[in-house]
């Protein structure tokens, strides 16, 4: 009898171990790895018709920017480097990849993820409208310490003024990209904003001229970065927007 009891006890232990191992293994299988997370890290690509490419037809230089719509340093980056980035795009020197992230989301404050998601919705409809919308987001940027933040209706109003239509409104209301933007920083290993990368390598910002010089070093000798006047009217900030330009 003692041997029978001991055998039963060992059997119970073995079964328990198998159940626990199965649970742990299942958890590992269900947890997305870096490749899965990276697949969700969609970029909004802005290029011109004369993009300089490599022999495989891919952009010679990809300038990747990771921005949070609530980040004051991102607004400063827009003001300081925005015209230069526009020039680099217009001359065909770079393909500009914008990643909207939400590192400033907090409990009861999801503006970063909602505004970033709205930018993706606008981009789905029109890249030109996206560029105007992103400029407008910074022009009407609320303070981090604001008592309240623009709701989806206000973001939709801003998107319409930037040139977006009903499809964008539906996309925003459906929270189509909110989850992606919320997880974008983790998926792309971004710890602060703005983060800038050139061909996947982190770039330390200093001046617009230094950025241009760094890009020029990667381009074929025949490439030229002659000044290009970008159509200012198409990138002008939109006017006051109810719900966004409320007193803070």
ChimeraX commands (.cxc) that place a marker at each C-alpha (Angstrom):
marker #1 position 0.00,0.00,0.00 radius 0.5
marker #1 position 2.72,2.53,0.82 radius 0.5
marker #1 position 4.21,1.98,-2.64 radius 0.5
marker #1 position 0.79,2.48,-4.24 radius 0.5
marker #1 position 0.28,5.75,-2.35 radius 0.5
marker #1 position 3.76,6.89,-3.28 radius 0.5
marker #1 position 3.09,6.04,-6.93 radius 0.5
marker #1 position -0.16,8.01,-6.89 radius 0.5
marker #1 position 1.60,10.98,-5.30 radius 0.5
marker #1 position 4.35,10.95,-7.94 radius 0.5
marker #1 position 1.71,10.72,-10.67 radius 0.5
marker #1 position -0.08,13.79,-9.32 radius 0.5
marker #1 position 3.21,15.72,-9.21 radius 0.5
marker #1 position 4.04,14.70,-12.76 radius 0.5
marker #1 position 0.62,15.73,-14.07 radius 0.5
marker #1 position 0.86,19.06,-12.27 radius 0.5
marker #1 position 4.30,19.69,-13.77 radius 0.5
marker #1 position 3.02,18.94,-17.26 radius 0.5
marker #1 position 0.07,21.31,-16.80 radius 0.5
marker #1 position 2.34,24.10,-15.56 radius 0.5
marker #1 position 4.83,23.54,-18.37 radius 0.5
marker #1 position 2.03,23.62,-20.91 radius 0.5
marker #1 position 0.73,26.88,-19.46 radius 0.5
marker #1 position 4.16,28.50,-19.55 radius 0.5
marker #1 position 4.81,27.25,-23.08 radius 0.5
marker #1 position 1.42,28.53,-24.23 radius 0.5
marker #1 position 2.15,31.91,-22.72 radius 0.5
marker #1 position 5.45,32.09,-24.55 radius 0.5
marker #1 position 3.83,31.10,-27.81 radius 0.5
marker #1 position 1.13,33.74,-27.47 radius 0.5
marker #1 position 3.53,36.54,-26.54 radius 0.5
marker #1 position 4.52,38.48,-29.67 radius 0.5
marker #1 position 8.22,38.60,-30.39 radius 0.5
marker #1 position 10.22,41.56,-31.76 radius 0.5
marker #1 position 9.47,40.59,-35.37 radius 0.5
marker #1 position 5.73,40.53,-34.70 radius 0.5
marker #1 position 5.83,43.88,-32.93 radius 0.5
marker #1 position 7.95,45.41,-35.70 radius 0.5
marker #1 position 5.41,44.29,-38.26 radius 0.5
marker #1 position 2.87,46.55,-36.55 radius 0.5
marker #1 position 5.19,49.57,-36.69 radius 0.5
marker #1 position 3.75,51.20,-39.80 radius 0.5
marker #1 position 5.46,54.31,-41.12 radius 0.5
marker #1 position 3.91,57.16,-43.07 radius 0.5
marker #1 position 6.24,57.59,-46.04 radius 0.5
marker #1 position 6.60,60.94,-47.78 radius 0.5
marker #1 position 8.56,61.09,-51.04 radius 0.5
marker #1 position 8.80,63.09,-54.22 radius 0.5
marker #1 position 8.68,61.93,-57.83 radius 0.5
marker #1 position 12.43,62.32,-58.25 radius 0.5
marker #1 position 13.48,60.16,-55.29 radius 0.5
marker #1 position 17.11,59.02,-55.53 radius 0.5
marker #1 position 17.14,55.22,-55.40 radius 0.5
marker #1 position 19.68,52.39,-55.32 radius 0.5
marker #1 position 20.06,49.77,-58.09 radius 0.5
marker #1 position 17.20,47.78,-56.53 radius 0.5
marker #1 position 14.85,50.74,-56.76 radius 0.5
marker #1 position 14.85,51.35,-53.00 radius 0.5
marker #1 position 15.45,54.82,-51.47 radius 0.5
marker #1 position 19.16,55.52,-51.09 radius 0.5
marker #1 position 18.44,57.37,-47.85 radius 0.5
marker #1 position 15.51,56.82,-45.50 radius 0.5
marker #1 position 15.08,59.52,-42.90 radius 0.5
marker #1 position 12.94,58.10,-40.09 radius 0.5
marker #1 position 11.33,60.40,-37.53 radius 0.5
marker #1 position 9.56,59.28,-34.36 radius 0.5
marker #1 position 7.32,61.97,-32.90 radius 0.5
marker #1 position 4.70,62.39,-30.18 radius 0.5
marker #1 position 2.05,65.02,-30.99 radius 0.5
marker #1 position 2.04,66.18,-27.36 radius 0.5
marker #1 position 5.83,66.45,-27.07 radius 0.5
marker #1 position 7.05,70.09,-26.92 radius 0.5
marker #1 position 10.48,69.02,-28.17 radius 0.5
marker #1 position 8.83,67.47,-31.22 radius 0.5
marker #1 position 7.13,70.80,-31.86 radius 0.5
marker #1 position 10.54,72.49,-31.61 radius 0.5
marker #1 position 11.95,69.89,-34.02 radius 0.5
marker #1 position 9.15,70.69,-36.46 radius 0.5
marker #1 position 9.88,74.41,-36.25 radius 0.5
marker #1 position 13.67,73.99,-36.52 radius 0.5
marker #1 position 14.01,71.13,-39.00 radius 0.5
marker #1 position 10.65,70.99,-40.77 radius 0.5
marker #1 position 11.61,73.19,-43.72 radius 0.5
marker #1 position 14.88,71.30,-44.15 radius 0.5
marker #1 position 13.13,67.93,-44.16 radius 0.5
marker #1 position 10.67,69.29,-46.73 radius 0.5
marker #1 position 13.61,70.36,-48.88 radius 0.5
marker #1 position 15.29,66.95,-48.57 radius 0.5
marker #1 position 12.05,65.28,-49.65 radius 0.5
marker #1 position 11.42,67.71,-52.51 radius 0.5
marker #1 position 14.92,67.27,-53.95 radius 0.5
marker #1 position 14.56,63.51,-53.84 radius 0.5
marker #1 position 17.41,63.16,-51.35 radius 0.5
marker #1 position 15.37,61.15,-48.83 radius 0.5
marker #1 position 12.28,59.13,-48.29 radius 0.5
marker #1 position 10.85,60.55,-45.06 radius 0.5
marker #1 position 9.26,57.96,-42.77 radius 0.5
marker #1 position 7.10,59.34,-39.97 radius 0.5
marker #1 position 6.27,57.14,-36.99 radius 0.5
marker #1 position 3.73,58.57,-34.58 radius 0.5
marker #1 position 4.40,57.35,-31.04 radius 0.5
marker #1 position 2.67,57.86,-27.69 radius 0.5
marker #1 position 5.30,58.02,-24.97 radius 0.5
marker #1 position 3.38,60.80,-23.19 radius 0.5
marker #1 position 0.16,58.85,-22.70 radius 0.5
marker #1 position -0.82,58.59,-19.04 radius 0.5
marker #1 position -3.84,57.24,-17.15 radius 0.5
marker #1 position -6.81,59.38,-18.22 radius 0.5
marker #1 position -4.63,61.06,-20.88 radius 0.5
marker #1 position -4.58,59.25,-24.21 radius 0.5
marker #1 position -4.20,62.30,-26.45 radius 0.5
marker #1 position -0.82,61.20,-27.83 radius 0.5
marker #1 position -2.14,57.87,-29.10 radius 0.5
marker #1 position -5.38,59.40,-30.44 radius 0.5
marker #1 position -3.67,62.30,-32.21 radius 0.5
marker #1 position -1.01,60.01,-33.66 radius 0.5
marker #1 position -3.67,57.55,-34.80 radius 0.5
marker #1 position -5.58,60.40,-36.43 radius 0.5
marker #1 position -2.44,61.30,-38.38 radius 0.5
marker #1 position -2.32,57.77,-39.80 radius 0.5
marker #1 position -5.99,58.01,-40.73 radius 0.5
marker #1 position -5.37,61.27,-42.60 radius 0.5
marker #1 position -2.33,59.77,-44.34 radius 0.5
marker #1 position -4.42,56.84,-45.58 radius 0.5
marker #1 position -6.53,59.35,-47.48 radius 0.5
marker #1 position -3.91,61.89,-48.56 radius 0.5
marker #1 position -0.20,62.39,-47.86 radius 0.5
marker #1 position -0.51,66.11,-48.58 radius 0.5
marker #1 position -3.36,66.34,-46.07 radius 0.5
marker #1 position -1.21,64.42,-43.56 radius 0.5
marker #1 position 1.58,66.97,-43.90 radius 0.5
marker #1 position -0.84,69.82,-43.27 radius 0.5
marker #1 position -2.46,67.93,-40.41 radius 0.5
marker #1 position 0.85,67.19,-38.67 radius 0.5
marker #1 position 1.85,70.84,-38.95 radius 0.5
marker #1 position -1.54,71.83,-37.52 radius 0.5
marker #1 position -1.21,69.41,-34.59 radius 0.5
marker #1 position 1.92,71.23,-33.47 radius 0.5
marker #1 position 0.43,74.66,-34.17 radius 0.5
marker #1 position -2.46,73.78,-31.82 radius 0.5
marker #1 position -0.49,71.60,-29.40 radius 0.5
marker #1 position -2.02,71.51,-25.90 radius 0.5
marker #1 position 0.19,71.74,-22.83 radius 0.5
marker #1 position 1.13,68.48,-21.13 radius 0.5
marker #1 position -0.43,69.85,-17.95 radius 0.5
marker #1 position -3.71,70.89,-19.59 radius 0.5
marker #1 position -6.88,70.09,-17.65 radius 0.5
marker #1 position -8.43,68.51,-20.75 radius 0.5
marker #1 position -7.39,67.49,-24.23 radius 0.5
marker #1 position -9.01,67.61,-27.68 radius 0.5
marker #1 position -11.50,64.82,-28.24 radius 0.5
marker #1 position -11.94,62.86,-31.46 radius 0.5
marker #1 position -14.49,65.37,-32.76 radius 0.5
marker #1 position -11.90,68.14,-32.49 radius 0.5
marker #1 position -9.28,66.00,-34.24 radius 0.5
marker #1 position -11.74,65.24,-37.03 radius 0.5
marker #1 position -12.46,68.97,-37.42 radius 0.5
marker #1 position -8.73,69.64,-37.68 radius 0.5
marker #1 position -8.34,66.81,-40.19 radius 0.5
marker #1 position -11.15,68.20,-42.36 radius 0.5
marker #1 position -9.49,71.62,-42.39 radius 0.5
marker #1 position -6.31,69.89,-43.52 radius 0.5
marker #1 position -8.20,68.39,-46.47 radius 0.5
marker #1 position -9.33,65.00,-45.17 radius 0.5
marker #1 position -12.82,63.62,-45.75 radius 0.5
marker #1 position -15.38,61.22,-44.34 radius 0.5
marker #1 position -13.10,58.17,-44.58 radius 0.5
marker #1 position -10.69,59.82,-42.17 radius 0.5
marker #1 position -13.49,60.66,-39.74 radius 0.5
marker #1 position -14.67,57.04,-39.77 radius 0.5
marker #1 position -11.10,55.83,-39.26 radius 0.5
marker #1 position -10.60,58.12,-36.25 radius 0.5
marker #1 position -13.90,57.20,-34.65 radius 0.5
marker #1 position -13.12,53.50,-35.10 radius 0.5
marker #1 position -9.77,53.87,-33.25 radius 0.5
marker #1 position -8.20,52.10,-36.22 radius 0.5
marker #1 position -4.61,52.98,-35.39 radius 0.5
marker #1 position -4.79,53.88,-31.69 radius 0.5
marker #1 position -3.42,50.54,-30.49 radius 0.5
marker #1 position -0.59,50.62,-33.01 radius 0.5
marker #1 position 0.48,54.12,-32.00 radius 0.5
marker #1 position 0.21,53.20,-28.32 radius 0.5
marker #1 position 2.68,50.35,-28.84 radius 0.5
marker #1 position 4.88,52.06,-31.43 radius 0.5
marker #1 position 7.65,53.12,-29.03 radius 0.5
marker #1 position 8.14,49.56,-27.77 radius 0.5
marker #1 position 7.91,48.10,-31.27 radius 0.5
marker #1 position 10.61,50.43,-32.58 radius 0.5
marker #1 position 12.80,50.67,-29.45 radius 0.5
marker #1 position 12.20,54.39,-29.10 radius 0.5
marker #1 position 12.78,55.81,-25.62 radius 0.5
marker #1 position 12.45,59.54,-26.28 radius 0.5
marker #1 position 11.01,61.93,-28.83 radius 0.5
marker #1 position 11.92,63.20,-31.24 radius 0.5
marker #1 position 14.10,60.31,-32.31 radius 0.5
marker #1 position 15.68,60.56,-35.76 radius 0.5
marker #1 position 17.32,57.71,-37.65 radius 0.5
marker #1 position 19.12,57.70,-40.97 radius 0.5
marker #1 position 18.97,54.34,-42.72 radius 0.5
marker #1 position 18.04,52.74,-39.42 radius 0.5
marker #1 position 20.87,54.28,-37.41 radius 0.5
marker #1 position 20.20,56.76,-34.60 radius 0.5
marker #1 position 21.17,60.30,-35.57 radius 0.5
marker #1 position 22.04,62.95,-33.00 radius 0.5
marker #1 position 20.39,66.22,-33.93 radius 0.5
marker #1 position 22.42,69.42,-33.96 radius 0.5
marker #1 position 21.58,71.82,-36.80 radius 0.5
marker #1 position 19.66,71.64,-40.10 radius 0.5
marker #1 position 22.90,72.22,-42.03 radius 0.5
marker #1 position 24.54,69.28,-40.23 radius 0.5
marker #1 position 21.58,67.08,-41.13 radius 0.5
marker #1 position 21.87,68.03,-44.81 radius 0.5
marker #1 position 25.63,67.35,-44.74 radius 0.5
marker #1 position 25.05,63.91,-43.23 radius 0.5
marker #1 position 22.52,63.09,-45.95 radius 0.5
marker #1 position 24.80,64.34,-48.73 radius 0.5
marker #1 position 27.54,61.93,-47.64 radius 0.5
marker #1 position 25.22,59.01,-48.38 radius 0.5
marker #1 position 24.10,60.16,-51.82 radius 0.5
marker #1 position 25.74,59.43,-55.19 radius 0.5
marker #1 position 28.24,62.11,-56.29 radius 0.5
marker #1 position 25.92,63.32,-59.04 radius 0.5
marker #1 position 23.06,64.02,-56.62 radius 0.5
marker #1 position 22.38,67.66,-55.90 radius 0.5
marker #1 position 20.61,69.28,-52.99 radius 0.5
marker #1 position 19.99,72.62,-54.67 radius 0.5
marker #1 position 17.44,74.71,-52.78 radius 0.5
marker #1 position 13.85,73.90,-53.66 radius 0.5
marker #1 position 10.98,76.18,-52.79 radius 0.5
marker #1 position 8.22,74.06,-51.32 radius 0.5
marker #1 position 4.63,75.20,-51.98 radius 0.5
marker #1 position 4.07,77.03,-48.70 radius 0.5
marker #1 position 0.31,77.26,-49.13 radius 0.5
marker #1 position -0.06,73.48,-49.07 radius 0.5
marker #1 position 1.70,73.23,-45.71 radius 0.5
marker #1 position 0.23,76.29,-44.01 radius 0.5
marker #1 position -1.34,75.61,-40.59 radius 0.5
marker #1 position -5.10,75.59,-40.54 radius 0.5
marker #1 position -7.11,78.19,-38.65 radius 0.5
marker #1 position -8.50,78.07,-35.11 radius 0.5
marker #1 position -10.26,74.83,-34.30 radius 0.5
marker #1 position -13.03,74.58,-31.70 radius 0.5
marker #1 position -12.12,72.10,-28.99 radius 0.5
marker #1 position -8.40,72.39,-29.68 radius 0.5
marker #1 position -7.70,76.09,-29.25 radius 0.5
marker #1 position -9.63,76.34,-26.00 radius 0.5
marker #1 position -7.93,78.28,-23.18 radius 0.5
marker #1 position -5.50,76.14,-21.17 radius 0.5
marker link #1:1,2 radius 0.2
marker link #1:2,3 radius 0.2
marker link #1:3,4 radius 0.2
marker link #1:4,5 radius 0.2
marker link #1:5,6 radius 0.2
marker link #1:6,7 radius 0.2
marker link #1:7,8 radius 0.2
marker link #1:8,9 radius 0.2
marker link #1:9,10 radius 0.2
marker link #1:10,11 radius 0.2
marker link #1:11,12 radius 0.2
marker link #1:12,13 radius 0.2
marker link #1:13,14 radius 0.2
marker link #1:14,15 radius 0.2
marker link #1:15,16 radius 0.2
marker link #1:16,17 radius 0.2
marker link #1:17,18 radius 0.2
marker link #1:18,19 radius 0.2
marker link #1:19,20 radius 0.2
marker link #1:20,21 radius 0.2
marker link #1:21,22 radius 0.2
marker link #1:22,23 radius 0.2
marker link #1:23,24 radius 0.2
marker link #1:24,25 radius 0.2
marker link #1:25,26 radius 0.2
marker link #1:26,27 radius 0.2
marker link #1:27,28 radius 0.2
marker link #1:28,29 radius 0.2
marker link #1:29,30 radius 0.2
marker link #1:30,31 radius 0.2
marker link #1:31,32 radius 0.2
marker link #1:32,33 radius 0.2
marker link #1:33,34 radius 0.2
marker link #1:34,35 radius 0.2
marker link #1:35,36 radius 0.2
marker link #1:36,37 radius 0.2
marker link #1:37,38 radius 0.2
marker link #1:38,39 radius 0.2
marker link #1:39,40 radius 0.2
marker link #1:40,41 radius 0.2
marker link #1:41,42 radius 0.2
marker link #1:42,43 radius 0.2
marker link #1:43,44 radius 0.2
marker link #1:44,45 radius 0.2
marker link #1:45,46 radius 0.2
marker link #1:46,47 radius 0.2
marker link #1:47,48 radius 0.2
marker link #1:48,49 radius 0.2
marker link #1:49,50 radius 0.2
marker link #1:50,51 radius 0.2
marker link #1:51,52 radius 0.2
marker link #1:52,53 radius 0.2
marker link #1:53,54 radius 0.2
marker link #1:54,55 radius 0.2
marker link #1:55,56 radius 0.2
marker link #1:56,57 radius 0.2
marker link #1:57,58 radius 0.2
marker link #1:58,59 radius 0.2
marker link #1:59,60 radius 0.2
marker link #1:60,61 radius 0.2
marker link #1:61,62 radius 0.2
marker link #1:62,63 radius 0.2
marker link #1:63,64 radius 0.2
marker link #1:64,65 radius 0.2
marker link #1:65,66 radius 0.2
marker link #1:66,67 radius 0.2
marker link #1:67,68 radius 0.2
marker link #1:68,69 radius 0.2
marker link #1:69,70 radius 0.2
marker link #1:70,71 radius 0.2
marker link #1:71,72 radius 0.2
marker link #1:72,73 radius 0.2
marker link #1:73,74 radius 0.2
marker link #1:74,75 radius 0.2
marker link #1:75,76 radius 0.2
marker link #1:76,77 radius 0.2
marker link #1:77,78 radius 0.2
marker link #1:78,79 radius 0.2
marker link #1:79,80 radius 0.2
marker link #1:80,81 radius 0.2
marker link #1:81,82 radius 0.2
marker link #1:82,83 radius 0.2
marker link #1:83,84 radius 0.2
marker link #1:84,85 radius 0.2
marker link #1:85,86 radius 0.2
marker link #1:86,87 radius 0.2
marker link #1:87,88 radius 0.2
marker link #1:88,89 radius 0.2
marker link #1:89,90 radius 0.2
marker link #1:90,91 radius 0.2
marker link #1:91,92 radius 0.2
marker link #1:92,93 radius 0.2
marker link #1:93,94 radius 0.2
marker link #1:94,95 radius 0.2
marker link #1:95,96 radius 0.2
marker link #1:96,97 radius 0.2
marker link #1:97,98 radius 0.2
marker link #1:98,99 radius 0.2
marker link #1:99,100 radius 0.2
marker link #1:100,101 radius 0.2
marker link #1:101,102 radius 0.2
marker link #1:102,103 radius 0.2
marker link #1:103,104 radius 0.2
marker link #1:104,105 radius 0.2
marker link #1:105,106 radius 0.2
marker link #1:106,107 radius 0.2
marker link #1:107,108 radius 0.2
marker link #1:108,109 radius 0.2
marker link #1:109,110 radius 0.2
marker link #1:110,111 radius 0.2
marker link #1:111,112 radius 0.2
marker link #1:112,113 radius 0.2
marker link #1:113,114 radius 0.2
marker link #1:114,115 radius 0.2
marker link #1:115,116 radius 0.2
marker link #1:116,117 radius 0.2
marker link #1:117,118 radius 0.2
marker link #1:118,119 radius 0.2
marker link #1:119,120 radius 0.2
marker link #1:120,121 radius 0.2
marker link #1:121,122 radius 0.2
marker link #1:122,123 radius 0.2
marker link #1:123,124 radius 0.2
marker link #1:124,125 radius 0.2
marker link #1:125,126 radius 0.2
marker link #1:126,127 radius 0.2
marker link #1:127,128 radius 0.2
marker link #1:128,129 radius 0.2
marker link #1:129,130 radius 0.2
marker link #1:130,131 radius 0.2
marker link #1:131,132 radius 0.2
marker link #1:132,133 radius 0.2
marker link #1:133,134 radius 0.2
marker link #1:134,135 radius 0.2
marker link #1:135,136 radius 0.2
marker link #1:136,137 radius 0.2
marker link #1:137,138 radius 0.2
marker link #1:138,139 radius 0.2
marker link #1:139,140 radius 0.2
marker link #1:140,141 radius 0.2
marker link #1:141,142 radius 0.2
marker link #1:142,143 radius 0.2
marker link #1:143,144 radius 0.2
marker link #1:144,145 radius 0.2
marker link #1:145,146 radius 0.2
marker link #1:146,147 radius 0.2
marker link #1:147,148 radius 0.2
marker link #1:148,149 radius 0.2
marker link #1:149,150 radius 0.2
marker link #1:150,151 radius 0.2
marker link #1:151,152 radius 0.2
marker link #1:152,153 radius 0.2
marker link #1:153,154 radius 0.2
marker link #1:154,155 radius 0.2
marker link #1:155,156 radius 0.2
marker link #1:156,157 radius 0.2
marker link #1:157,158 radius 0.2
marker link #1:158,159 radius 0.2
marker link #1:159,160 radius 0.2
marker link #1:160,161 radius 0.2
marker link #1:161,162 radius 0.2
marker link #1:162,163 radius 0.2
marker link #1:163,164 radius 0.2
marker link #1:164,165 radius 0.2
marker link #1:165,166 radius 0.2
marker link #1:166,167 radius 0.2
marker link #1:167,168 radius 0.2
marker link #1:168,169 radius 0.2
marker link #1:169,170 radius 0.2
marker link #1:170,171 radius 0.2
marker link #1:171,172 radius 0.2
marker link #1:172,173 radius 0.2
marker link #1:173,174 radius 0.2
marker link #1:174,175 radius 0.2
marker link #1:175,176 radius 0.2
marker link #1:176,177 radius 0.2
marker link #1:177,178 radius 0.2
marker link #1:178,179 radius 0.2
marker link #1:179,180 radius 0.2
marker link #1:180,181 radius 0.2
marker link #1:181,182 radius 0.2
marker link #1:182,183 radius 0.2
marker link #1:183,184 radius 0.2
marker link #1:184,185 radius 0.2
marker link #1:185,186 radius 0.2
marker link #1:186,187 radius 0.2
marker link #1:187,188 radius 0.2
marker link #1:188,189 radius 0.2
marker link #1:189,190 radius 0.2
marker link #1:190,191 radius 0.2
marker link #1:191,192 radius 0.2
marker link #1:192,193 radius 0.2
marker link #1:193,194 radius 0.2
marker link #1:194,195 radius 0.2
marker link #1:195,196 radius 0.2
marker link #1:196,197 radius 0.2
marker link #1:197,198 radius 0.2
marker link #1:198,199 radius 0.2
marker link #1:199,200 radius 0.2
marker link #1:200,201 radius 0.2
marker link #1:201,202 radius 0.2
marker link #1:202,203 radius 0.2
marker link #1:203,204 radius 0.2
marker link #1:204,205 radius 0.2
marker link #1:205,206 radius 0.2
marker link #1:206,207 radius 0.2
marker link #1:207,208 radius 0.2
marker link #1:208,209 radius 0.2
marker link #1:209,210 radius 0.2
marker link #1:210,211 radius 0.2
marker link #1:211,212 radius 0.2
marker link #1:212,213 radius 0.2
marker link #1:213,214 radius 0.2
marker link #1:214,215 radius 0.2
marker link #1:215,216 radius 0.2
marker link #1:216,217 radius 0.2
marker link #1:217,218 radius 0.2
marker link #1:218,219 radius 0.2
marker link #1:219,220 radius 0.2
marker link #1:220,221 radius 0.2
marker link #1:221,222 radius 0.2
marker link #1:222,223 radius 0.2
marker link #1:223,224 radius 0.2
marker link #1:224,225 radius 0.2
marker link #1:225,226 radius 0.2
marker link #1:226,227 radius 0.2
marker link #1:227,228 radius 0.2
marker link #1:228,229 radius 0.2
marker link #1:229,230 radius 0.2
marker link #1:230,231 radius 0.2
marker link #1:231,232 radius 0.2
marker link #1:232,233 radius 0.2
marker link #1:233,234 radius 0.2
marker link #1:234,235 radius 0.2
marker link #1:235,236 radius 0.2
marker link #1:236,237 radius 0.2
marker link #1:237,238 radius 0.2
marker link #1:238,239 radius 0.2
marker link #1:239,240 radius 0.2
marker link #1:240,241 radius 0.2
marker link #1:241,242 radius 0.2
marker link #1:242,243 radius 0.2
marker link #1:243,244 radius 0.2
marker link #1:244,245 radius 0.2
marker link #1:245,246 radius 0.2
marker link #1:246,247 radius 0.2
marker link #1:247,248 radius 0.2
view
